[in-house]
Amino acid sequence: MPLAQVYQIKAEIAQAFFQLGVTYSAIGNTAKTGEMLCQADQLLSEVEAVRKIEQALRQL
């Protein structure tokens, strides 16, 4: 599986975690809200880091 595809999937999973966090927020479960949003943030940070590395490598 190409690396770009892996990170596309990670971005989609991060979106799902975000939506789940929004859902937990709507029902008032703040602990789960924070947990889901933290997971989304972690995945998006990984994706963004790889994008920046790829960008830097293209500029060489």
C-alpha positions in Angstrom: 0.0 0.0 0.0 1.5 3.4 -1.0 2.4 5.7 1.8 0.2 8.5 0.5 -2.8 6.1 0.7 -2.0 5.2 4.3 -2.0 8.9 5.3 -5.2 9.5 3.3 -6.8 6.7 5.4 -5.4 8.2 8.6 -6.9 11.6 7.7 -10.3 9.9 7.1 -10.0 8.1 10.5 -9.1 11.4 12.1 -12.3 12.9 10.6 -14.3 10.0 12.1 -12.8 10.6 15.5 -13.6 14.3 15.3 -17.3 13.5 14.4 -17.4 11.0 17.3 -16.1 13.7 19.6 -18.8 16.1 18.4 -21.4 13.4 19.0 -20.1 12.8 22.6 -20.1 16.5 23.2 -23.8 16.7 22.1 -24.8 14.1 24.6 -22.7 15.7 27.3 -19.9 13.1 27.8 -17.0 15.4 28.2 -14.5 12.7 29.0 -15.1 10.8 25.7 -15.3 14.1 23.8 -11.8 15.0 24.9 -10.5 11.5 24.2 -11.9 11.5 20.7 -10.7 15.0 19.8 -7.2 14.1 21.1 -7.1 11.0 18.9 -8.2 13.1 15.9 -5.5 15.7 16.7 -2.8 13.1 17.0 -3.7 11.5 13.6 -3.9 14.9 11.9 -0.5 15.9 13.3 1.0 12.7 11.9 -0.5 13.4 8.5 0.6 17.1 8.5 4.2 16.1 9.5 4.4 13.7 6.6 3.0 16.3 4.2 5.7 18.8 5.3 8.4 16.2 4.9 7.2 15.4 1.4 7.1 19.1 0.5 10.6 19.6 1.8 11.9 16.6 -0.2 10.3 17.9 -3.4 12.1 21.2 -3.0 15.5 19.5 -2.9 
